[in-house]
């Protein structure tokens, strides 16, 4: 079956290798591309229009909103003000953690207000991202290596890893909330009496553990798909040459699985940076588990325009991380093809 | 002398073979231990949810690893509306939203995927990049303007307010999963159909669509699951009447305000999860192929 996992050329979407179904180059190629281009634009139009409506339109209006003042009661006069252009004030307020002061101007946000949480939320988001992605990569790699071996019951293991992935995050959060309960199974199992969601570090680790449980299988499956593209002959040849298990891992597995691994890490990183469901349900964002997404949601009901500025900042942060990753990925792809001498570019 | 050497040699060879045999045995034992660890890690929490779902409320925190104090009461409590929960309605809402989003995304996305997999045109990689980027897009970046827009036009809490934002991440997922499935299909058949006098449209409808059915079905499952699991947008834009199951489960309330009704929540969680798990296990191979398709190709 063609769609099953099997050896196929590893291609990173970031590298944009133009080697998919090229017709024979020759006379008439330009005409063909032209006529196909017409077809393609008709076929693509519905998708592009739909994505334009559901993604591009909200983004553009969020950016426009972010430069507007929030309507509300003026703290100085006690009268309702209609908003109006704000310039970059919303952004300045978030980044500088400034809140509107009575009598005009701004002061540093008092602790506990949403405005004063920007940098802690950013820190928490990156902390969760780094720890969960590292844990999930290491554990996922290990799981993938096991699942790539031949043994009785391999099908069972491959099916079992899909279970955490298939459970909705909201259910996962409630399940772990129950297991992390003071009287719950985790405290009983380790003979501990920790109030998991009651203080900062246990709460953070509760989120990390639940997230790792839920998303490691996805990572493992992506890495497994990469592992299965490595031809068995490469390993056999290296065994004949007397390479040790560690050498085989370091010199064959790792470099060959790298493109798939990097894509998996990119996916997971972008996903972790927008983490919302799990901490929102598990801890409600208490005890410094408020991520940027939670902060945006909490802000919405206090002022659209300010929330729009924060969501634009969040979007830019994620975009920047993706950009760095893709540049980094691209660089590695070039480096790899150069090293093996098989590079087409 | 000679005979002694040869016996020594044989003994040495024997011990060498034995050593490698023991090593292989150990390797396989280690594999099985690791496999068992993975199984327990993945399944134990899910198992705990199901076991708790069948436990009497009074024994919520019972720690015996097998089912004890078995009861079906929690499933009745889960559907009980007297504490303000509308789990039955929420299930229906999730199905309505999930099916609509899946059908719309597939109908629109299948054409785009065909173009991306089959045709040569300028800006192809730009379009692919745009679609891949769209699927990684943070939901919070959309929620604020949508919240304001839907408030202004009176759409808050309507089905369309929940369906439209879901398309923003289900449609890209659909397009790139289908694209990578389509790339692996036997397209020579299309050429033959065209040689036999079909137009490109006819070849697509009569030859390719039947072949593509399994790919489309798998993509439909993935699309449905991602819509079914959505929480962020639904938690903000739905109301009591239209909320999907994820929101209902997250805000489940019990008889006592300060006590979380865990057994009922676990029962609700089991109801929400079991159909998905069965679906995923039945179509396991295809699902894994679809999940990883976007990443490795």
Interface residues (C-beta under 8 A of the other chain):
Chain A: X1 X2 X3 X4 X5 X8 X9 X10 X11 X13 X16 X18 X20 X21 X22 X23 X32 X33 X36 X37 X39 X40 X41 X42 X43 X44 X46 X47 X48 X50 X51 X53 X54 X55 X57 X58 X59 X61 X62 X65 X142 X143 X146 X147 X149 X151 X153 X154 X156 X157 X158 X159 X160 X161 X162 X163 X164 X165 X166 X167 X168 X169 X170 X171 X173 X174 X175 X176 X177 X178 X179 X181 X183 X184 X185 X188 X189 X213 X217 X218 X221 X222 X224 X225 X226 X229 X259 X260 X263 X264 X267 X270 X271 X273 X274 X276 X277 X280 X281 X292 X293 X296 X297 X300 X304 X307 X308 X311 X312 X314 X315 X318 X322
Chain B: X28 X31 X32 X34 X35 X38 X39 X41 X42 X43 X45 X46 X48 X49 X52 X61 X63 X108 X109 X111 X112 X114 X115 X116 X117 X118 X119 X120 X121 X122 X124 X125 X127 X128 X129 X130 X131 X132 X133 X134 X136 X137 X138 X139 X140 X141 X142 X143 X144 X145 X146 X147 X148 X149 X164 X165 X167 X168 X171 X172 X175 X181 X183 X184 X185 X186 X187 X200 X214 X215 X218 X225 X228 X229 X231 X232 X235 X236 X245 X246 X247 X249 X250 X252 X260 X262 X265 X266 X269 X272 X273 X276 X277 X279 X280 X281 X284 X285 X286 X287 X288 X289 X290 X291 X292 X293 X294 X295 X296 X297
